């Protein structure tokens, strides 16, 4: 369970975020809303531990994430604005190294299966350079389809640049993740059908 | 753990292989700088032999500095550094993998090429192995120390900043490195200089991954 209390972030002399509290239980998704510049990405980065909050605490199963350290990072999958893909490497090389760095060495048949599920199998040998923006996003997101994916997903605008079919596929995957007791925190500007009853919303500019 | 370190290392090597031109620049820069000196100073063999260790070492230092901004820059812009920071493995070890890859690509070619260029300057045969060993011990120091500078200057515009930052730390490496070769030239043992160089290597091997990782974390905040 992820919990944050009284989170604040000071940008220069202005409070970007103040008194933000949230709580995500297994099987729940938290949808963070707000206009551009309302601090959505900053909040996500704080939840990951990339940016320390200026005030407040963020806890993972009752322990501050700073102390949980490796145990927390093992349960976490963060996808930011940037796709973390190398233009000169092929789709498969990119995905393979991303998985290994995240501490999960996937088998070849798992790669085949995941790439097939994400509709990327015929492009696996292509360098990422030649892929479109939406396809790159799909490559980055395909990490979510591997078996024993981390428990907590923190996704920054996962639906941006995706086509209708991919949006549907991702929300289905999200639904199954929640069914399996997973958690997710995400931001999006699109109206996406997220599993009813298990979706919390947090408006930052309210 | 080992898988992750290897993945970081292999990815950097593979990427460099696909973009060979980027890395060859460093190598050719080294050769060109060294080759220009006889043209500038004049073809007097006695003078060239005396200044050769210094020239080779200064050129190696500049070449290695030239490659520094590339150490983390692309990883910073494409989001890879975020993923490395959030990986379960300690960031300092992942950064060390990157430094090792960086040294293999930029430092090792200089180590191998150095004695050959020394020969061109008419260096005595007993100086060449010492030049090789001093570069072998010294260039990893340059990569390790440089990584701290590269991490600290992430997101800073103007690549000259990193040079100013690491230059003072490079100077001991330069002094001991060229000193070892010069010692042989005047007939004394190079052991002292090489030991000091080894000590610098050991210290930077311990300090640099931790300091670079901390610098990267600050840059990402």
Boltz contact constraints between the chains, C-beta under 6 A:
constraints:
  - contact:
      token1: [A, 48]
      token2: [B, 86]
      max_distance: 6.0
  - contact:
      token1: [A, 50]
      token2: [B, 220]
      max_distance: 6.0
  - contact:
      token1: [A, 51]
      token2: [B, 221]
      max_distance: 6.0
  - contact:
      token1: [A, 70]
      token2: [B, 88]
      max_distance: 6.0
  - contact:
      token1: [A, 73]
      token2: [B, 86]
      max_distance: 6.0
  - contact:
      token1: [A, 73]
      token2: [B, 88]
      max_distance: 6.0
  - contact:
      token1: [A, 74]
      token2: [B, 88]
      max_distance: 6.0
  - contact:
      token1: [A, 78]
      token2: [B, 86]
      max_distance: 6.0
  - contact:
      token1: [A, 80]
      token2: [B, 79]
      max_distance: 6.0
  - contact:
      token1: [A, 80]
      token2: [B, 82]
      max_distance: 6.0
  - contact:
      token1: [A, 82]
      token2: [B, 78]
      max_distance: 6.0
  - contact:
      token1: [A, 82]
      token2: [B, 79]
      max_distance: 6.0
  - contact:
      token1: [A, 84]
      token2: [B, 79]
      max_distance: 6.0
  - contact:
      token1: [A, 84]
      token2: [B, 80]
      max_distance: 6.0
  - contact:
      token1: [A, 84]
      token2: [B, 83]
      max_distance: 6.0
  - contact:
      token1: [A, 86]
      token2: [B, 15]
      max_distance: 6.0
  - contact:
      token1: [A, 88]
      token2: [B, 15]
      max_distance: 6.0
  - contact:
      token1: [A, 88]
      token2: [B, 18]
      max_distance: 6.0
  - contact:
      token1: [A, 88]
      token2: [B, 19]
      max_distance: 6.0
  - contact:
      token1: [A, 97]
      token2: [B, 7]
      max_distance: 6.0
  - contact:
      token1: [A, 97]
      token2: [B, 11]
      max_distance: 6.0
  - contact:
      token1: [A, 100]
      token2: [B, 3]
      max_distance: 6.0
  - contact:
      token1: [A, 100]
      token2: [B, 4]
      max_distance: 6.0
  - contact:
      token1: [A, 100]
      token2: [B, 7]
      max_distance: 6.0
  - contact:
      token1: [A, 101]
      token2: [B, 4]
      max_distance: 6.0
  - contact:
      token1: [A, 101]
      token2: [B, 7]
      max_distance: 6.0
  - contact:
      token1: [A, 101]
      token2: [B, 87]
      max_distance: 6.0
  - contact:
      token1: [A, 102]
      token2: [B, 87]
      max_distance: 6.0
  - contact:
      token1: [A, 103]
      token2: [B, 88]
      max_distance: 6.0
  - contact:
      token1: [A, 105]
      token2: [B, 3]
      max_distance: 6.0
